[in-house]
Amino acid sequence: MEPISIQVVGGSLGGLTAACLLRDDGHDVTVYERSSRELEERGAGIGFLSATAKYLVERAGLDIDEISVATDHIRYLHRDGTVAHDQPHRYYFSSWNTVYRRLLGCFDADRYRLGHELVDFAQTADSVTSTFSNGAEATSDLLVAADGIGSMARARLQPRAQRAFAGYVAWRGMVPEADLPAPIVEQLADAITYFVYANSHILVYPIPNIAGSVAAGDRLINFVWYRNYLDGGDLDDLLTDADGVRRELSVPPGAMSARHEAEARATAGARLPGVIAAVVDATEDLFIQSIYDIEVDAMSFGRVALLGDAAFSVRPHAAAGTAKAADDGWALASALRNEPHLDAALGAWETSQLALGRSLLARTRDVGSRSQVTSTWVPGDPDLIFGLHRPGD
Ligand SMILES: Cc1cc2nc3c(=O)[nH]c(=O)nc-3n(C[C@H](O)[C@H](O)[C@H](O)COP(=O)(O)OP(=O)(O)OC[C@H]3O[C@@H](n4cnc5c(N)ncnc54)[C@H](O)[C@@H]3O)c2cc1C
């Protein structure tokens, strides 16, 4: 296909990956991001699957070891801290900030427009016009909506695709290695370390620090702890921050209610192995993200395409959310290259990416249910290995 004009709405990892790829193919691409400042997420960790790394490694020429931390074991602990299971397995872990900064550096600064919140859009047979909250308008051949779990575009185009609470939230935190006793860092630095107990599990892994350093001693130890809450009053209370404001999906570091933060720290001390409880204890500010499933039955709507979490939002148990968003971008660029017309390209793209979203959602629901509902996780079960298309891949 000839190059076209494309507006990408949402300038996080999914939007930026797609924008870079489409720009590389000669399309005229502009990114519109709601946030008025470059995005900051205090560096939370992500399992760094190959699809997320692919642009930075293959196109930007970065070494995977510059942008992530490798671990060589999957390890499960007993409550008393002894090893229940250990298997050799290579994972890479990075942080949201590290990947965002690198991708942002690959895109044209004057085509990355901050402070542009999409509030409306209208399309004709061959163009789409967006309106932003600052009064700006943009018209292009294609709108790629990469506006995340709360997507305005999805709400308009797929009103039936409501988010469904999974029944649990992720309690999270990061601690500088330097703030932990050396023996604890030593036990945690070469592995993803799990502890699984009644209707819950926690996982711990090393990540680059906020400045992106991956040097031993500079890194952070990151944890993600899945804990169950009832939808309704129980969840409302948890999501009500220290100032009494009911947050929508997450409560950021420093804003948790003191009561809930104290409960989580006490539970960590009482129920988790000492080495993991020490990480929770040393974390300055805990924060939470609630876990939702979102499923769409279409991703392309004339001149608008939904990408990443704006289409399917999946539970984090495959560590594949950013990888799915990136894969949506790679597949879109390839469809635009290979098909003679935009409609055909979007049709082919939608078929493959709907299948990917559905299979990932089903797999992550199953893994989540085994941990949080039926308590049937078996350490070493190959189904539990992270992966985008299937466990391990
Ligand atoms: C607990 C937890 C753990 C996770 N762990 C992992 C992991 O290990 N590995 C992994 O790959 N993924 C993980 N994920 C998933 C991952 O964070 C998401 O899948 C990923 O961030 C989706 O990227 P995205 O670009 O589609 O959307 P987002 O990152 O949500 O970005 C959406 C962007 O759109 C902007 N925006 C929103 N509305 C508008 C608007 N109206 N106009 C303009 N801009 C707008 C937002 O400001 C934001 O910048 C995890 C998620 C959770 C909750």
The ligand as an SDF file (V2000), in Angstrom:
LIG
                    3D

 53 58  0  0  0  0  0  0  0  0999 V2000
   -0.3140   -5.6610   37.8100 C   0  0  0  0  0  0  0  0  0  0  0  0
    0.0760   -5.5940   36.3700 C   0  0  0  0  0  0  0  0  0  0  0  0
    1.2380   -6.2360   35.9590 C   0  0  0  0  0  0  0  0  0  0  0  0
    1.6160   -6.2350   34.6080 C   0  0  0  0  0  0  0  0  0  0  0  0
    2.7480   -6.8900   34.2400 N   0  0  0  0  0  0  0  0  0  0  0  0
    3.0910   -6.9180   32.9450 C   0  0  0  0  0  0  0  0  0  0  0  0
    4.2800   -7.5920   32.5260 C   0  0  0  0  0  0  0  0  0  0  0  0
    4.9780   -8.1880   33.3350 O   0  0  0  0  0  0  0  0  0  0  0  0
    4.5930   -7.5740   31.2020 N   0  0  0  0  0  0  0  0  0  0  0  0
    3.8170   -6.9350   30.2800 C   0  0  0  0  0  0  0  0  0  0  0  0
    4.1650   -6.9360   29.0820 O   0  0  0  0  0  0  0  0  0  0  0  0
    2.6850   -6.2960   30.6360 N   0  0  0  0  0  0  0  0  0  0  0  0
    2.3060   -6.2720   31.9430 C   0  0  0  0  0  0  0  0  0  0  0  0
    1.1710   -5.6270   32.3070 N   0  0  0  0  0  0  0  0  0  0  0  0
    0.2520   -5.1100   31.2600 C   0  0  0  0  0  0  0  0  0  0  0  0
    0.7010   -3.8090   30.6630 C   0  0  0  0  0  0  0  0  0  0  0  0
    0.9330   -2.8500   31.6490 O   0  0  0  0  0  0  0  0  0  0  0  0
   -0.3690   -3.2990   29.6840 C   0  0  0  0  0  0  0  0  0  0  0  0
   -0.8470   -4.3540   28.9090 O   0  0  0  0  0  0  0  0  0  0  0  0
    0.2420   -2.2540   28.7720 C   0  0  0  0  0  0  0  0  0  0  0  0
    0.6240   -1.1300   29.5210 O   0  0  0  0  0  0  0  0  0  0  0  0
   -0.7460   -1.8330   27.6780 C   0  0  0  0  0  0  0  0  0  0  0  0
   -0.1200   -0.8560   26.8700 O   0  0  0  0  0  0  0  0  0  0  0  0
   -0.9820    0.1440   26.0050 P   0  0  0  0  0  0  0  0  0  0  0  0
    0.0220    1.0210   25.3160 O   0  0  0  0  0  0  0  0  0  0  0  0
   -1.9620   -0.6240   25.2000 O   0  0  0  0  0  0  0  0  0  0  0  0
   -1.8560    0.9720   27.0480 O   0  0  0  0  0  0  0  0  0  0  0  0
   -1.4050    1.9130   28.2590 P   0  0  0  0  0  0  0  0  0  0  0  0
   -0.0330    1.6110   28.7190 O   0  0  0  0  0  0  0  0  0  0  0  0
   -2.5150    1.8650   29.2530 O   0  0  0  0  0  0  0  0  0  0  0  0
   -1.3670    3.3580   27.5950 O   0  0  0  0  0  0  0  0  0  0  0  0
   -2.5020    4.0700   27.2150 C   0  0  0  0  0  0  0  0  0  0  0  0
   -2.0440    5.5040   26.9420 C   0  0  0  0  0  0  0  0  0  0  0  0
   -3.1310    6.2280   26.3770 O   0  0  0  0  0  0  0  0  0  0  0  0
   -3.2360    7.4790   27.0260 C   0  0  0  0  0  0  0  0  0  0  0  0
   -4.6480    7.8720   26.9000 N   0  0  0  0  0  0  0  0  0  0  0  0
   -5.7210    7.3290   27.5420 C   0  0  0  0  0  0  0  0  0  0  0  0
   -6.8590    7.9090   27.1310 N   0  0  0  0  0  0  0  0  0  0  0  0
   -6.5140    8.8390   26.2050 C   0  0  0  0  0  0  0  0  0  0  0  0
   -7.2490    9.7660   25.4310 C   0  0  0  0  0  0  0  0  0  0  0  0
   -8.5970    9.8480   25.4950 N   0  0  0  0  0  0  0  0  0  0  0  0
   -6.5750   10.5870   24.5730 N   0  0  0  0  0  0  0  0  0  0  0  0
   -5.2010   10.5100   24.4710 C   0  0  0  0  0  0  0  0  0  0  0  0
   -4.4530    9.6460   25.1900 N   0  0  0  0  0  0  0  0  0  0  0  0
   -5.1060    8.8180   26.0530 C   0  0  0  0  0  0  0  0  0  0  0  0
   -2.7890    7.2200   28.4510 C   0  0  0  0  0  0  0  0  0  0  0  0
   -2.3660    8.4140   29.0950 O   0  0  0  0  0  0  0  0  0  0  0  0
   -1.6280    6.2490   28.1990 C   0  0  0  0  0  0  0  0  0  0  0  0
   -0.4230    6.9100   27.9790 O   0  0  0  0  0  0  0  0  0  0  0  0
    0.7940   -5.5900   33.6500 C   0  0  0  0  0  0  0  0  0  0  0  0
   -0.3750   -4.9160   34.0630 C   0  0  0  0  0  0  0  0  0  0  0  0
   -0.7250   -4.9320   35.4040 C   0  0  0  0  0  0  0  0  0  0  0  0
   -1.9960   -4.2020   35.8290 C   0  0  0  0  0  0  0  0  0  0  0  0
  1  2  1  0
  2  3  1  0
  2 52  2  0
  3  4  2  0
  4  5  1  0
  4 50  1  0
  5  6  2  0
  6  7  1  0
  6 13  1  0
  7  8  2  0
  7  9  1  0
  9 10  1  0
 10 11  2  0
 10 12  1  0
 12 13  2  0
 13 14  1  0
 14 15  1  0
 14 50  1  0
 15 16  1  0
 16 17  1  0
 16 18  1  0
 18 19  1  0
 18 20  1  0
 20 21  1  0
 20 22  1  0
 22 23  1  0
 23 24  1  0
 24 25  2  0
 24 26  1  0
 24 27  1  0
 27 28  1  0
 28 29  2  0
 28 30  1  0
 28 31  1  0
 31 32  1  0
 32 33  1  0
 33 34  1  0
 33 48  1  0
 34 35  1  0
 35 36  1  0
 35 46  1  0
 36 37  1  0
 36 45  1  0
 37 38  2  0
 38 39  1  0
 39 40  1  0
 39 45  2  0
 40 41  1  0
 40 42  2  0
 42 43  1  0
 43 44  2  0
 44 45  1  0
 46 47  1  0
 46 48  1  0
 48 49  1  0
 50 51  2  0
 51 52  1  0
 52 53  1  0
M  END
$$$$
